[in-house]
Amino acid sequence: MKSINCHGTLIDLSTPKVMGIINCTPDSFYDGGKTVSQREIVSQAERMLSHGATFLDLGGYSSRPGADDISETEELHRVIPAIKAVAKEFPKVNISVDTFRSSVAKQAIDSGACMINDISAGILDTAMIPTVATLKVPYVMMHMRGTPQTMANKTDYTNITKEVLFYFSERIAKAREAGINDLIADPGFGFAKTRQQSFTLLKHLEDFAMLELPILVGLSRKSMIYKTLETNAEEALNGTTTLNSVALLKGASILRVHDVKEAVECVKLHEKLNSNA
């Protein structure tokens, strides 16, 4: 059974779950600036939880391609008060912190988060994996090359699926060696990948079952969708729903999304399809 331990409660991921994105940033690609105040963050959290989110992913560092690099102090200033506010309002909520910095991760867990979502799988901060091991929390490891500032120029792969799987085999071994029990893999759609490479990864998502980990898929409103449809992020919900359905059919355990209600509906229909009823 695929399960992770959050706040001492086992969450069964054999039934896929939905993670709602709350960006505490002014410059995220889709909803930057919409949820900067604590009141707005708590309101968005309430809406996502009412729509069926199992996790809320809060981040203070925009990782869109070419985003500005910000200081650790600024990231802490953005995300820690937000985590505290959401945890105070919803004491049983499962908060994930979206950060690649170990110090931010530690303060986030101390402030009420129960999971760490790292776009670099411990590469951008070598203290991250030992920190996660000490904190004994679930750890989402994403595939990326370079940094958000440089990743768009690092898309030279011979066989992207094999190379991403090899990357995870190495990162998983390092995490296991450190003593991390609950690991989740995220292929990193759009991160150091062309649009076609992202579609190739999605096409071969079943291959990630060999990792024997829950797979988190983050496709929500990304450019691979809206550029293909010749539209924009605001008009990419239908495309997101379509590809989330594909991801579920190919074994995704967690959908990371801006639009929780629609993703939860995808999961419900997927489960009905796979039921014996």
Secondary structure, DSSP 8 states (H G I E B T S, - for coil): --EEEETTEEEE-SS-EEEEEEE-SS--TTTTTTT-SHHHHHHHHHHHHHTT-SEEEEESS--STT-----HHHHHHHHHHHHHHHHHH-TT-EEEEE-S-HHHHHHHHHTT--EEEETTTTSS-TTHHHHHHHHT--EEEE---S-TTTGGG----SSHHHHHHHHHHHHHHHHHHHT---EEEE--TTSS--HHHHHHHHHTGGGGGGG-S-BEE--TT-HHHHTTTTS-GGG-HHHHHHHHHHHHHTT-SEEEES-HHHHHHHHHHHHHHHS--
